[in-house]
Amino acid sequence: MPSRRVRDFMVTDVITCRRGDKLREVAALFATSTISGVPVVNREGKLYGVITKLNLLGYILPEYLELFADIDFIQDFSTLQSYNMDALEADLLLAEDVMNMEPLKVSPETTLLKCAALLTKYRPDILCVVDDSGKLLGVITATDIARAFFGKYAGSGGTPPR
């Protein structure tokens, strides 16, 4: 397993956005696709940042996110549930206002074992795969790595636990 490299398991058909894209457009990408994050790139494909679902939620519900850290103490969610998410001025905010400007990056030659360690330690939604010039080549997620590690068990006749 240590010899397996990112290049063999990364997703190369990546949904991306540009820094000037409206937040409403980025939110629509999450609503219509099963993606973990949206890399923010320029026209040449150079990576500037990444937007995750949590980044987006941070702009929709900023004053409430800190409450989730103390979720054991919250008894009544009525205030949170009554918050009008449509009040977000998504047309005024841009991708660059929300993106994480320091996404975790790996090269295509990075081992899956190192990626698994990065995902475990830092808990990003995606790792961006870039070349030496910073151009986005693809992404790899915990799901991709799990498939690589556990794929040998597929079709083994075992019954999934209940």
C-alpha positions in Angstrom: 0.0 0.0 0.0 2.7 2.6 0.7 3.8 2.5 -2.9 0.4 3.5 -4.2 0.4 7.1 -5.3 -2.1 9.9 -5.5 -1.9 10.0 -9.3 -3.6 6.6 -9.5 -6.6 7.5 -7.4 -7.2 11.2 -7.7 -10.2 12.7 -9.4 -9.2 14.7 -12.4 -12.6 15.9 -13.6 -12.9 18.5 -10.9 -15.6 21.1 -10.5 -13.9 24.5 -9.9 -14.8 28.1 -9.7 -13.0 31.5 -10.1 -12.3 34.0 -7.4 -14.9 36.4 -8.8 -17.7 33.9 -9.0 -20.7 34.9 -6.9 -21.3 32.9 -3.8 -24.8 32.0 -5.0 -23.2 30.2 -8.0 -20.8 28.3 -5.7 -23.7 27.3 -3.4 -25.5 26.0 -6.4 -22.5 23.7 -7.2 -22.8 22.1 -3.7 -26.6 21.8 -4.1 -26.5 20.0 -7.4 -23.3 17.9 -7.1 -21.9 15.4 -4.7 -18.6 17.2 -4.1 -16.6 17.7 -1.0 -15.1 21.0 -2.0 -14.7 23.5 -4.8 -11.1 24.5 -5.7 -10.8 28.2 -6.7 -8.5 28.6 -9.7 -7.5 31.2 -12.3 -8.0 30.8 -16.1 -4.7 28.8 -16.4 -5.8 26.4 -13.6 -3.5 27.8 -10.9 -4.9 27.0 -7.4 -5.8 30.0 -5.3 -7.9 28.4 -2.6 -10.7 26.0 -1.9 -14.3 26.4 -0.7 -15.8 23.7 1.5 -19.4 23.3 2.7 -18.2 24.4 6.1 -16.7 27.6 4.7 -20.0 28.3 3.0 -22.0 27.6 6.2 -19.6 30.0 8.0 -20.8 32.8 5.9 -24.5 31.9 6.1 -24.6 31.4 9.9 -21.5 33.0 11.3 -23.0 34.0 14.7 -24.4 30.6 15.3 -21.5 28.4 14.3 -19.8 28.9 17.7 -22.9 27.5 19.4 -22.2 24.2 17.7 -19.0 23.8 19.6 -21.2 23.7 22.8 -24.0 21.7 21.3 -24.5 19.7 24.5 -25.7 22.9 26.2 -28.2 23.9 23.5 -31.7 22.9 24.4 -33.7 25.0 22.0 -32.9 25.4 18.4 -36.0 27.5 17.6 -33.9 30.7 17.2 -31.5 29.0 14.8 -34.3 27.3 12.9 -36.2 30.6 12.4 -33.1 32.2 10.9 -33.9 33.2 7.3 -31.1 31.7 5.2 -32.5 33.5 2.2 -31.5 36.7 3.8 -27.9 36.0 2.8 -26.8 38.5 0.1 -25.2 35.7 -1.9 -24.9 38.0 -4.9 -22.7 40.5 -3.0 -20.3 37.9 -1.8 -17.7 36.3 -4.0 -15.8 33.0 -3.9 -12.7 34.8 -2.8 -14.6 36.1 0.3 -15.2 32.6 1.5 -12.3 30.5 0.2 -9.7 28.9 2.4 -6.5 30.6 1.0 -4.3 27.9 2.4 -5.7 24.5 1.2 -3.7 21.4 1.8 -1.9 20.5 -1.3 -0.1 17.3 -2.4 1.7 16.2 -5.6 0.6 13.3 -7.8 3.6 11.4 -6.4 2.5 11.7 -2.8 1.7 8.3 -1.2 -1.8 7.4 -0.2 -0.4 6.7 3.3 0.8 10.3 3.6 -2.6 11.5 2.3 -4.4 9.4 4.9 -2.2 10.9 7.6 -2.9 14.5 6.4 -6.7 13.8 6.3 -6.6 12.3 9.7 -4.6 15.1 11.3 -6.0 18.2 9.7 -9.5 17.0 8.7 -9.8 18.9 5.4 -12.7 17.9 3.1 -10.3 17.5 0.1 -6.6 17.5 -0.7 -5.8 19.5 -3.8 -3.3 17.8 -6.2 -1.1 20.3 -7.9 2.0 20.3 -10.0 5.3 22.2 -9.2 3.8 25.4 -10.7 0.7 25.3 -8.5 -1.6 24.2 -11.3 -4.6 22.1 -10.1 -4.4 18.6 -11.5 -7.1 17.0 -9.4 -8.4 16.3 -5.9 -8.3 13.4 -3.6 -10.7 12.7 -0.7 -11.0 10.4 2.2 -13.5 8.4 0.1 -11.0 7.9 -2.7 -8.3 6.8 -0.2 -10.7 4.4 1.6 -11.6 2.8 -1.7 -7.9 2.3 -2.5 -7.2 0.8 1.0 -10.4 -1.3 1.3 -11.2 -2.1 -2.3 -9.7 -5.6 -1.9 -12.7 -6.4 0.4 -15.3 -5.6 -2.3 -17.0 -8.7 -3.6 -15.4 -10.9 -0.9 -18.8 -12.3 0.0 -18.8 -10.7 3.4 -22.0 -9.4 4.9 -22.0 -5.7 5.8 -22.4 -5.1 9.6 -25.7 -3.9 10.8 
